Amino acid sequence: MTDGEVAVDGAERKLRDWMFALLRFAVTHDPQDQVNALMLACELDTRDASGEVTFFQRTTSAICHATLVRDRSSERILSQFFRRIGDDRLRGAFIAIFAMKNPAKSDGKDQRPPPRASIWERR
């Protein structure tokens, strides 16, 4: 292990694998990547007394839906998810893919550059 690496236990590894699966689906929109994220969510989830799915499967479904259907509700769901991500690099990767402002910043200012009329226009 190098100085920059941190030891990751089994549960934390599974959690990171799940987030990377969500990230992959956000990039590819491939149904197989969505299935992979759901399978990892099932491994992480525990069922409540009624047998209902818990946090990870519901969150995976919501994130995948928000990835495909971009509206105000999706922006809210994604922002909430991003705030829960403890790893700054991983949060930054999600934010970059969705080109959203960073919800971890308290100033509330949009981090995206203003839109251009064409790709050739200088900023």
Secondary structure, 3 states (H helix, E strand, C coil): CCCCCCCCCHHHHHHHHHHHHHHHHHHHCCHHHHHHHHHHHHHHCCCCCCCCCCHHHHHHHHHHHHHHCCCHHHHHHHHHHHHHCCCHHHHHHHHHHHCCCCCCCCCCCCCCCCCCCCCCCCC
